[in-house]
């Protein structure tokens, strides 16, 4: 599978709420450096799995609308808007944030991520 297809699989509908799906796409030595409106996070494999678990408890649906995706060998840049539906209000889709991330892949898994997000 191409690097671009792996990244698209990661952002497909509801994948970010499925621990097993996320775990299968992450390299065991993954590091995600994330600059958000609330500060900087540096997440490893376990922390990303924990985040996925937390998201799955708060949201019933997750959808990433990719607007740009560019592949260069084992590196993929993707820009997307992340929408969710909460357990409290499953009929209303709300924007979680706008994202831009560059992924480096190793062994056909997400290995290094450099992400920025804004509400």
N, CA, C and O atoms as CSV, one atom per row, in Angstrom:
chain,resi,resn,atom,element,x,y,z
A,1,UNK,N,N,0.848,-1.173,0.000
A,1,UNK,CA,C,0.000,0.000,0.000
A,1,UNK,C,C,0.897,1.240,0.000
A,1,UNK,O,O,1.922,1.269,0.681
A,2,UNK,N,N,0.513,2.248,-0.754
A,2,UNK,CA,C,1.293,3.488,-0.834
A,2,UNK,C,C,1.187,4.282,0.464
A,2,UNK,O,O,0.258,4.093,1.249
A,3,UNK,N,N,2.143,5.163,0.674
A,3,UNK,CA,C,2.136,6.029,1.865
A,3,UNK,C,C,0.838,6.840,1.918
A,3,UNK,O,O,0.231,6.992,2.978
A,4,UNK,N,N,0.428,7.352,0.772
A,4,UNK,CA,C,-0.805,8.150,0.709
A,4,UNK,C,C,-2.022,7.323,1.123
A,4,UNK,O,O,-2.881,7.818,1.852
A,5,UNK,N,N,-2.106,6.087,0.675
A,5,UNK,CA,C,-3.240,5.217,1.010
A,5,UNK,C,C,-3.262,4.894,2.500
A,5,UNK,O,O,-4.333,4.809,3.100
A,6,UNK,N,N,-2.084,4.713,3.100
A,6,UNK,CA,C,-2.014,4.443,4.539
A,6,UNK,C,C,-2.540,5.636,5.322
A,6,UNK,O,O,-3.309,5.467,6.269
A,7,UNK,N,N,-2.132,6.845,4.936
A,7,UNK,CA,C,-2.609,8.051,5.611
A,7,UNK,C,C,-4.115,8.208,5.404
A,7,UNK,O,O,-4.828,8.557,6.344
A,8,UNK,N,N,-4.604,7.959,4.207
A,8,UNK,CA,C,-6.041,8.051,3.960
A,8,UNK,C,C,-6.812,7.037,4.813
A,8,UNK,O,O,-7.908,7.334,5.289
A,9,UNK,N,N,-6.250,5.864,5.002
A,9,UNK,CA,C,-6.875,4.848,5.856
A,9,UNK,C,C,-6.974,5.342,7.305
A,9,UNK,O,O,-7.969,5.096,7.987
A,10,UNK,N,N,-5.936,6.037,7.761
A,10,UNK,CA,C,-5.910,6.580,9.120
A,10,UNK,C,C,-7.017,7.611,9.331
A,10,UNK,O,O,-7.594,7.686,10.415
A,11,UNK,N,N,-7.315,8.402,8.305
A,11,UNK,CA,C,-8.304,9.468,8.432
A,11,UNK,C,C,-9.680,9.101,7.890
A,11,UNK,O,O,-10.560,9.960,7.834
A,12,UNK,N,N,-9.886,7.853,7.491
A,12,UNK,CA,C,-11.209,7.491,6.983
A,12,UNK,C,C,-12.243,7.610,8.092
A,12,UNK,O,O,-11.896,7.640,9.272
A,13,UNK,N,N,-13.486,7.675,7.717
A,13,UNK,CA,C,-14.574,7.908,8.660
A,13,UNK,C,C,-14.523,6.940,9.835
A,13,UNK,O,O,-14.474,5.724,9.650
A,14,UNK,N,N,-14.534,7.489,11.041
A,14,UNK,CA,C,-14.565,6.767,12.311
A,14,UNK,C,C,-13.283,6.016,12.667
A,14,UNK,O,O,-13.203,5.455,13.760
A,15,UNK,N,N,-12.292,5.981,11.801
A,15,UNK,CA,C,-11.057,5.252,12.119
A,15,UNK,C,C,-10.398,5.791,13.383
A,15,UNK,O,O,-9.845,5.018,14.165
A,16,UNK,N,N,-10.448,7.101,13.597
A,16,UNK,CA,C,-9.808,7.689,14.773
A,16,UNK,C,C,-10.509,7.321,16.080
A,16,UNK,O,O,-10.002,7.620,17.161
A,17,UNK,N,N,-11.666,6.677,15.985
A,17,UNK,CA,C,-12.371,6.217,17.176
A,17,UNK,C,C,-12.164,4.717,17.418
A,17,UNK,O,O,-12.640,4.179,18.417
A,18,UNK,N,N,-11.462,4.049,16.516
A,18,UNK,CA,C,-11.278,2.599,16.579
A,18,UNK,C,C,-9.843,2.276,16.994
A,18,UNK,O,O,-8.913,2.410,16.199
A,19,UNK,N,N,-9.678,1.856,18.227
A,19,UNK,CA,C,-8.342,1.601,18.775
A,19,UNK,C,C,-7.585,0.581,17.932
A,19,UNK,O,O,-6.406,0.779,17.642
A,20,UNK,N,N,-8.231,-0.487,17.541
A,20,UNK,CA,C,-7.549,-1.541,16.768
A,20,UNK,C,C,-7.075,-1.027,15.412
A,20,UNK,O,O,-5.963,-1.340,14.985
A,21,UNK,N,N,-7.906,-0.243,14.734
A,21,UNK,CA,C,-7.526,0.329,13.442
A,21,UNK,C,C,-6.326,1.253,13.596
A,21,UNK,O,O,-5.363,1.166,12.835
A,22,UNK,N,N,-6.392,2.133,14.580
A,22,UNK,CA,C,-5.293,3.072,14.823
A,22,UNK,C,C,-4.020,2.307,15.178
A,22,UNK,O,O,-2.952,2.606,14.644
A,23,UNK,N,N,-4.121,1.335,16.063
A,23,UNK,CA,C,-2.955,0.558,16.489
A,23,UNK,C,C,-2.272,-0.129,15.311
A,23,UNK,O,O,-1.044,-0.205,15.267
A,24,UNK,N,N,-3.056,-0.631,14.357
A,24,UNK,CA,C,-2.496,-1.318,13.193
A,24,UNK,C,C,-1.758,-0.386,12.243
A,24,UNK,O,O,-0.914,-0.832,11.466
A,25,UNK,N,N,-2.072,0.908,12.299
A,25,UNK,CA,C,-1.447,1.868,11.384
A,25,UNK,C,C,-0.241,2.578,11.992
A,25,UNK,O,O,0.502,3.248,11.274
A,26,UNK,N,N,-0.033,2.443,13.300
A,26,UNK,CA,C,1.054,3.151,13.980
A,26,UNK,C,C,2.296,2.292,14.103
A,26,UNK,O,O,2.218,1.107,14.427
A,27,UNK,N,N,3.445,2.901,13.842
A,27,UNK,CA,C,4.729,2.253,14.099
A,27,UNK,C,C,4.926,2.213,15.619
A,27,UNK,O,O,4.549,3.169,16.296
A,28,UNK,N,N,5.495,1.156,16.171
A,28,UNK,CA,C,5.679,1.094,17.628
A,28,UNK,C,C,6.514,2.248,18.199
A,28,UNK,O,O,6.386,2.579,19.378
A,29,UNK,N,N,7.363,2.856,17.371
A,29,UNK,CA,C,8.221,3.954,17.833
A,29,UNK,C,C,7.703,5.321,17.373
A,29,UNK,O,O,8.472,6.277,17.278
A,30,UNK,N,N,6.417,5.410,17.092
A,30,UNK,CA,C,5.828,6.660,16.589
A,30,UNK,C,C,6.021,7.806,17.580
A,30,UNK,O,O,5.971,7.623,18.796
A,31,UNK,N,N,6.241,8.983,17.021
A,31,UNK,CA,C,6.236,10.231,17.787
A,31,UNK,C,C,5.397,11.224,16.985
A,31,UNK,O,O,5.638,11.433,15.796
A,32,UNK,N,N,4.419,11.829,17.639
A,32,UNK,CA,C,3.605,12.878,17.031
A,32,UNK,C,C,3.871,14.174,17.779
A,32,UNK,O,O,3.585,14.283,18.971
A,33,UNK,N,N,4.421,15.156,17.072
A,33,UNK,CA,C,4.626,16.488,17.646
A,33,UNK,C,C,3.456,17.346,17.193
A,33,UNK,O,O,3.256,17.565,15.998
A,34,UNK,N,N,2.685,17.827,18.159
A,34,UNK,CA,C,1.419,18.485,17.861
A,34,UNK,C,C,1.393,19.869,18.489
A,34,UNK,O,O,1.448,20.014,19.710
A,35,UNK,N,N,1.308,20.879,17.640
A,35,UNK,CA,C,1.129,22.266,18.072
A,35,UNK,C,C,-0.351,22.600,17.913
A,35,UNK,O,O,-0.873,22.635,16.798
A,36,UNK,N,N,-1.020,22.845,19.039
A,36,UNK,CA,C,-2.444,23.156,18.987
A,36,UNK,C,C,-2.685,24.535,19.588
A,36,UNK,O,O,-1.758,25.188,20.069
A,37,UNK,N,N,-3.926,24.960,19.555
A,37,UNK,CA,C,-4.262,26.260,20.129
A,37,UNK,C,C,-4.079,26.265,21.644
A,37,UNK,O,O,-4.007,27.330,22.257
A,38,UNK,N,N,-4.002,25.083,22.250
A,38,UNK,CA,C,-3.817,25.005,23.700
A,38,UNK,C,C,-2.376,24.718,24.105
A,38,UNK,O,O,-2.078,24.649,25.298
A,39,UNK,N,N,-1.477,24.550,23.138
A,39,UNK,CA,C,-0.077,24.309,23.478
A,39,UNK,C,C,0.538,23.196,22.659
A,39,UNK,O,O,-0.011,22.771,21.642
A,40,UNK,N,N,1.691,22.730,23.120
A,40,UNK,CA,C,2.464,21.712,22.420
A,40,UNK,C,C,2.342,20.368,23.126
A,40,UNK,O,O,2.441,20.280,24.350
A,41,UNK,N,N,2.125,19.322,22.329
A,41,UNK,CA,C,2.092,17.949,22.834
A,41,UNK,C,C,3.080,17.108,22.037
A,41,UNK,O,O,3.235,17.294,20.830
A,42,UNK,N,N,3.733,16.201,22.706
A,42,UNK,CA,C,4.600,15.223,22.048
A,42,UNK,C,C,4.103,13.856,22.503
A,42,UNK,O,O,4.290,13.467,23.656
A,43,UNK,N,N,3.465,13.129,21.577
A,43,UNK,CA,C,2.784,11.887,21.912
A,43,UNK,C,C,3.522,10.678,21.347
A,43,UNK,O,O,4.005,10.707,20.215
A,44,UNK,N,N,3.604,9.614,22.147
A,44,UNK,CA,C,4.172,8.354,21.666
A,44,UNK,C,C,3.026,7.378,21.381
A,44,UNK,O,O,1.854,7.749,21.442
A,45,UNK,N,N,3.372,6.156,21.077
A,45,UNK,CA,C,2.385,5.139,20.708
A,45,UNK,C,C,1.291,4.995,21.773
A,45,UNK,O,O,0.103,5.092,21.466
A,46,UNK,N,N,1.695,4.766,23.006
A,46,UNK,CA,C,0.734,4.548,24.087
A,46,UNK,C,C,-0.165,5.761,24.287
A,46,UNK,O,O,-1.367,5.610,24.508
A,47,UNK,N,N,0.392,6.941,24.213
A,47,UNK,CA,C,-0.396,8.161,24.407
A,47,UNK,C,C,-1.395,8.371,23.267
A,47,UNK,O,O,-2.495,8.873,23.499
A,48,UNK,N,N,-1.028,7.998,22.055
A,48,UNK,CA,C,-1.962,8.118,20.921
A,48,UNK,C,C,-3.094,7.106,21.074
A,48,UNK,O,O,-4.252,7.428,20.805
A,49,UNK,N,N,-2.772,5.895,21.500
A,49,UNK,CA,C,-3.809,4.886,21.737
A,49,UNK,C,C,-4.742,5.352,22.856
A,49,UNK,O,O,-5.957,5.186,22.755
A,50,UNK,N,N,-4.188,5.930,23.914
A,50,UNK,CA,C,-5.013,6.465,25.005
A,50,UNK,C,C,-5.920,7.590,24.515
A,50,UNK,O,O,-7.079,7.671,24.924
A,51,UNK,N,N,-5.409,8.457,23.646
A,51,UNK,CA,C,-6.212,9.538,23.072
A,51,UNK,C,C,-7.359,8.965,22.245
A,51,UNK,O,O,-8.489,9.448,22.326
A,52,UNK,N,N,-7.072,7.946,21.457
A,52,UNK,CA,C,-8.110,7.290,20.659
A,52,UNK,C,C,-9.196,6.707,21.560
A,52,UNK,O,O,-10.385,6.818,21.262
A,53,UNK,N,N,-8.784,6.092,22.649
A,53,UNK,CA,C,-9.746,5.533,23.606
A,53,UNK,C,C,-10.627,6.630,24.197
A,53,UNK,O,O,-11.838,6.452,24.326
A,54,UNK,N,N,-10.023,7.763,24.555
A,54,UNK,CA,C,-10.790,8.886,25.096
A,54,UNK,C,C,-11.766,9.437,24.061
A,54,UNK,O,O,-12.917,9.732,24.384
A,55,UNK,N,N,-11.305,9.576,22.813
A,55,UNK,CA,C,-12.185,10.075,21.753
A,55,UNK,C,C,-13.376,9.148,21.548
A,55,UNK,O,O,-14.500,9.613,21.354
A,56,UNK,N,N,-13.136,7.844,21.589
A,56,UNK,CA,C,-14.219,6.887,21.349
A,56,UNK,C,C,-15.269,6.921,22.465
A,56,UNK,O,O,-16.412,6.520,22.248
A,57,UNK,N,N,-14.892,7.393,23.645
A,57,UNK,CA,C,-15.848,7.517,24.745
A,57,UNK,C,C,-16.669,8.799,24.650
A,57,UNK,O,O,-17.776,8.862,25.185
A,58,UNK,N,N,-16.148,9.812,23.983
A,58,UNK,CA,C,-16.826,11.108,23.906
A,58,UNK,C,C,-17.642,11.298,22.626
A,58,UNK,O,O,-18.610,12.058,22.614
A,59,UNK,N,N,-17.254,10.606,21.547
A,59,UNK,CA,C,-17.884,10.841,20.246
A,59,UNK,C,C,-18.432,9.545,19.660
A,59,UNK,O,O,-17.853,8.472,19.828
A,60,UNK,N,N,-19.567,9.670,18.965
A,60,UNK,CA,C,-20.158,8.513,18.297
A,60,UNK,C,C,-19.767,8.445,16.824
A,60,UNK,O,O,-19.850,7.385,16.203
A,61,UNK,N,N,-19.345,9.568,16.274
A,61,UNK,CA,C,-18.903,9.629,14.868
A,61,UNK,C,C,-17.713,10.560,14.769
A,61,UNK,O,O,-17.578,11.514,15.536
A,62,UNK,N,N,-16.856,10.262,13.809
A,62,UNK,CA,C,-15.691,11.091,13.529
A,62,UNK,C,C,-15.482,11.093,12.023
A,62,UNK,O,O,-15.476,10.045,11.377
A,63,UNK,N,N,-15.311,12.287,11.483
A,63,UNK,CA,C,-15.118,12.387,10.035
A,63,UNK,C,C,-14.048,13.425,9.753
A,63,UNK,O,O,-14.117,14.552,10.243
A,64,UNK,N,N,-13.072,13.041,8.969
A,64,UNK,CA,C,-12.032,13.969,8.527
A,64,UNK,C,C,-12.292,14.289,7.061
A,64,UNK,O,O,-12.318,13.398,6.212
A,65,UNK,N,N,-12.483,15.561,6.780
A,65,UNK,CA,C,-12.687,15.986,5.389
A,65,UNK,C,C,-11.362,16.526,4.860
A,65,UNK,O,O,-10.968,17.655,5.153
A,66,UNK,N,N,-10.696,15.701,4.085
A,66,UNK,CA,C,-9.384,16.050,3.536
A,66,UNK,C,C,-9.567,17.012,2.373
A,66,UNK,O,O,-10.330,16.747,1.444
A,67,UNK,N,N,-8.853,18.140,2.438
A,67,UNK,CA,C,-8.909,19.109,1.343
A,67,UNK,C,C,-7.652,19.050,0.478
A,67,UNK,O,O,-7.699,19.366,-0.711
A,68,UNK,N,N,-6.527,18.648,1.073
A,68,UNK,CA,C,-5.267,18.537,0.342
A,68,UNK,C,C,-4.497,17.332,0.855
A,68,UNK,O,O,-4.445,17.085,2.060
A,69,UNK,N,N,-3.902,16.588,-0.059
A,69,UNK,CA,C,-3.030,15.482,0.334
A,69,UNK,C,C,-1.949,15.334,-0.737
A,69,UNK,O,O,-2.245,15.202,-1.924
A,70,UNK,N,N,-0.701,15.359,-0.295
A,70,UNK,CA,C,0.437,15.301,-1.216
A,70,UNK,C,C,1.405,14.238,-0.711
A,70,UNK,O,O,1.753,14.206,0.469
A,71,UNK,N,N,1.834,13.371,-1.623
A,71,UNK,CA,C,2.750,12.291,-1.278
A,71,UNK,C,C,4.092,12.513,-1.971
A,71,UNK,O,O,4.145,12.860,-3.150
A,72,UNK,N,N,5.172,12.306,-1.220
A,72,UNK,CA,C,6.523,12.332,-1.764
A,72,UNK,C,C,7.297,11.180,-1.124
A,72,UNK,O,O,7.803,11.307,-0.009
A,73,UNK,N,N,7.382,10.073,-1.826
A,73,UNK,CA,C,8.019,8.850,-1.334
A,73,UNK,C,C,7.351,8.391,-0.040
A,73,UNK,O,O,6.186,7.995,-0.069
A,74,UNK,N,N,8.056,8.434,1.100
A,74,UNK,CA,C,7.481,7.950,2.357
A,74,UNK,C,C,6.941,9.086,3.229
A,74,UNK,O,O,6.721,8.900,4.425
A,75,UNK,N,N,6.730,10.253,2.633
A,75,UNK,CA,C,6.218,11.416,3.362
A,75,UNK,C,C,4.904,11.870,2.733
A,75,UNK,O,O,4.771,11.950,1.512
A,76,UNK,N,N,3.942,12.165,3.601
A,76,UNK,CA,C,2.619,12.607,3.136
A,76,UNK,C,C,2.206,13.841,3.931
A,76,UNK,O,O,2.248,13.838,5.161
A,77,UNK,N,N,1.810,14.885,3.229
A,77,UNK,CA,C,1.265,16.093,3.848
A,77,UNK,C,C,-0.244,16.078,3.617
A,77,UNK,O,O,-0.717,15.817,2.511
A,78,UNK,N,N,-0.981,16.362,4.673
A,78,UNK,CA,C,-2.437,16.337,4.560
A,78,UNK,C,C,-3.037,17.507,5.344
A,78,UNK,O,O,-2.629,17.815,6.463
A,79,UNK,N,N,-4.015,18.138,4.713
A,79,UNK,CA,C,-4.772,19.223,5.349
A,79,UNK,C,C,-6.213,18.757,5.399
A,79,UNK,O,O,-6.770,18.308,4.398
A,80,UNK,N,N,-6.817,18.870,6.590
A,80,UNK,CA,C,-8.185,18.388,6.737
A,80,UNK,C,C,-8.910,19.113,7.857
A,80,UNK,O,O,-8.297,19.740,8.721
A,81,UNK,N,N,-10.225,19.011,7.819
A,81,UNK,CA,C,-11.101,19.494,8.880
A,81,UNK,C,C,-11.683,18.273,9.565
A,81,UNK,O,O,-12.146,17.343,8.904
A,82,UNK,N,N,-11.661,18.275,10.884
A,82,UNK,CA,C,-12.135,17.118,11.654
A,82,UNK,C,C,-13.482,17.455,12.293
A,82,UNK,O,O,-13.597,18.399,13.074
A,83,UNK,N,N,-14.493,16.665,11.945
A,83,UNK,CA,C,-15.846,16.832,12.461
A,83,UNK,C,C,-16.208,15.642,13.340
A,83,UNK,O,O,-15.769,14.520,13.091
A,84,UNK,N,N,-17.003,15.892,14.358
A,84,UNK,CA,C,-17.433,14.826,15.264
A,84,UNK,C,C,-18.907,14.995,15.609
A,84,UNK,O,O,-19.490,16.065,15.438
A,85,UNK,N,N,-19.490,13.906,16.100
A,85,UNK,CA,C,-20.831,13.925,16.680
A,85,UNK,C,C,-20.686,13.393,18.098
A,85,UNK,O,O,-20.122,12.322,18.322
A,86,UNK,N,N,-21.206,14.160,19.051
A,86,UNK,CA,C,-21.063,13.790,20.450
A,86,UNK,C,C,-22.116,12.763,20.864
A,86,UNK,O,O,-23.149,12.603,20.214
A,87,UNK,N,N,-21.821,12.078,21.957
A,87,UNK,CA,C,-22.779,11.121,22.514
A,87,UNK,C,C,-24.035,11.856,22.960
A,87,UNK,O,O,-25.145,11.344,22.810
A,88,UNK,N,N,-23.864,13.058,23.508
A,88,UNK,CA,C,-25.000,13.837,23.994
A,88,UNK,C,C,-25.909,14.330,22.875
A,88,UNK,O,O,-27.120,14.455,23.060
A,89,UNK,N,N,-25.320,14.611,21.712
A,89,UNK,CA,C,-26.098,15.139,20.595
A,89,UNK,C,C,-25.634,14.483,19.286
A,89,UNK,O,O,-24.948,15.123,18.489
A,90,UNK,N,N,-26.000,13.217,19.059
A,90,UNK,CA,C,-25.502,12.487,17.892
A,90,UNK,C,C,-26.044,12.960,16.545
A,90,UNK,O,O,-25.572,12.513,15.500
A,91,UNK,N,N,-27.017,13.846,16.558
A,91,UNK,CA,C,-27.573,14.346,15.294
A,91,UNK,C,C,-26.821,15.551,14.756
A,91,UNK,O,O,-26.901,15.855,13.565
A,92,UNK,N,N,-26.088,16.240,15.628
A,92,UNK,CA,C,-25.400,17.469,15.215
A,92,UNK,C,C,-23.915,17.213,14.997
A,92,UNK,O,O,-23.210,16.753,15.895
A,93,UNK,N,N,-23.462,17.515,13.807
A,93,UNK,CA,C,-22.042,17.405,13.482
A,93,UNK,C,C,-21.371,18.728,13.827
A,93,UNK,O,O,-21.840,19.793,13.427
A,94,UNK,N,N,-20.260,18.653,14.580
A,94,UNK,CA,C,-19.573,19.891,14.938
A,94,UNK,C,C,-18.105,19.807,14.535
A,94,UNK,O,O,-17.489,18.742,14.556
A,95,UNK,N,N,-17.574,20.954,14.173
A,95,UNK,CA,C,-16.169,21.050,13.798
A,95,UNK,C,C,-15.317,20.957,15.053
A,95,UNK,O,O,-15.481,21.751,15.979
A,96,UNK,N,N,-14.423,20.006,15.085
A,96,UNK,CA,C,-13.495,19.866,16.205
A,96,UNK,C,C,-12.313,20.816,16.016
A,96,UNK,O,O,-11.937,21.534,16.943
A,97,UNK,N,N,-11.719,20.821,14.794
A,97,UNK,CA,C,-10.595,21.720,14.506
A,97,UNK,C,C,-10.173,21.564,13.044
A,97,UNK,O,O,-10.589,20.636,12.351
A,98,UNK,N,N,-9.336,22.499,12.601
A,98,UNK,CA,C,-8.667,22.442,11.304
A,98,UNK,C,C,-7.261,21.900,11.556
A,98,UNK,O,O,-6.616,22.286,12.530
A,99,UNK,N,N,-6.784,21.014,10.692
A,99,UNK,CA,C,-5.495,20.366,10.892
A,99,UNK,C,C,-4.619,20.434,9.646
A,99,UNK,O,O,-5.100,20.441,8.513
A,100,UNK,N,N,-3.327,20.484,9.902
A,100,UNK,CA,C,-2.295,20.310,8.869
A,100,UNK,C,C,-1.241,19.407,9.484
A,100,UNK,O,O,-0.732,19.693,10.568
A,101,UNK,N,N,-0.913,18.326,8.805
A,101,UNK,CA,C,0.066,17.379,9.362
A,101,UNK,C,C,0.947,16.826,8.253
A,101,UNK,O,O,0.496,16.597,7.131
A,102,UNK,N,N,2.186,16.621,8.586
A,102,UNK,CA,C,3.132,15.941,7.714
A,102,UNK,C,C,3.482,14.622,8.395
A,102,UNK,O,O,3.939,14.601,9.538
A,103,UNK,N,N,3.261,13.530,7.682
A,103,UNK,CA,C,3.565,12.191,8.195
A,103,UNK,C,C,4.762,11.604,7.479
A,103,UNK,O,O,4.852,11.669,6.253
A,104,UNK,N,N,5.677,11.033,8.233
A,104,UNK,CA,C,6.754,10.205,7.691
A,104,UNK,C,C,6.404,8.768,8.021
A,104,UNK,O,O,6.030,8.460,9.153
A,105,UNK,N,N,6.524,7.887,7.041
A,105,UNK,CA,C,6.197,6.485,7.250
A,105,UNK,C,C,7.468,5.638,7.281
A,105,UNK,O,O,8.450,5.939,6.603
A,106,UNK,N,N,7.427,4.588,8.072
A,106,UNK,CA,C,8.522,3.635,8.176
A,106,UNK,C,C,7.891,2.256,8.286
A,106,UNK,O,O,6.996,2.048,9.105
A,107,UNK,N,N,8.344,1.320,7.476
A,107,UNK,CA,C,7.786,-0.041,7.487
A,107,UNK,C,C,6.277,-0.023,7.232
A,107,UNK,O,O,5.533,-0.816,7.809
A,108,UNK,N,N,5.834,0.890,6.363
A,108,UNK,CA,C,4.418,1.034,6.006
A,108,UNK,C,C,3.526,1.365,7.205
A,108,UNK,O,O,2.365,0.960,7.260
A,109,UNK,N,N,4.085,2.101,8.157
A,109,UNK,CA,C,3.341,2.539,9.339
A,109,UNK,C,C,3.643,4.019,9.583
A,109,UNK,O,O,4.690,4.518,9.170
A,110,UNK,N,N,2.723,4.717,10.255
A,110,UNK,CA,C,2.935,6.114,10.626
A,110,UNK,C,C,4.035,6.159,11.687
A,110,UNK,O,O,3.905,5.560,12.754
A,111,UNK,N,N,5.132,6.885,11.379
A,111,UNK,CA,C,6.325,6.861,12.210
A,111,UNK,C,C,6.613,8.205,12.886
A,111,UNK,O,O,6.879,8.254,14.087
A,112,UNK,N,N,6.559,9.286,12.119
A,112,UNK,CA,C,6.774,10.635,12.658
A,112,UNK,C,C,5.677,11.538,12.121
A,112,UNK,O,O,5.402,11.554,10.921
A,113,UNK,N,N,5.055,12.290,13.022
A,113,UNK,CA,C,4.031,13.228,12.628
A,113,UNK,C,C,4.326,14.606,13.155
A,113,UNK,O,O,4.742,14.771,14.302
A,114,UNK,N,N,4.108,15.600,12.310
A,114,UNK,CA,C,4.318,17.017,12.666
A,114,UNK,C,C,3.012,17.725,12.358
A,114,UNK,O,O,2.706,18.003,11.198
A,115,UNK,N,N,2.245,18.015,13.395
A,115,UNK,CA,C,0.853,18.451,13.249
A,115,UNK,C,C,0.611,19.803,13.884
A,115,UNK,O,O,1.167,20.139,14.929
A,116,UNK,N,N,-0.248,20.576,13.208
A,116,UNK,CA,C,-0.728,21.843,13.747
A,116,UNK,C,C,-2.244,21.833,13.632
A,116,UNK,O,O,-2.803,21.360,12.642
A,117,UNK,N,N,-2.903,22.367,14.667
A,117,UNK,CA,C,-4.365,22.433,14.632
A,117,UNK,C,C,-4.828,23.759,15.212
A,117,UNK,O,O,-4.145,24.392,16.017
A,118,UNK,N,N,-6.027,24.155,14.765
A,118,UNK,CA,C,-6.627,25.382,15.237
A,118,UNK,C,C,-8.130,25.239,15.199
A,118,UNK,O,O,-8.686,24.640,14.279
A,119,UNK,N,N,-8.792,25.796,16.210
A,119,UNK,CA,C,-10.258,25.773,16.239
A,119,UNK,C,C,-10.818,26.684,15.172
A,119,UNK,O,O,-12.036,26.801,15.037
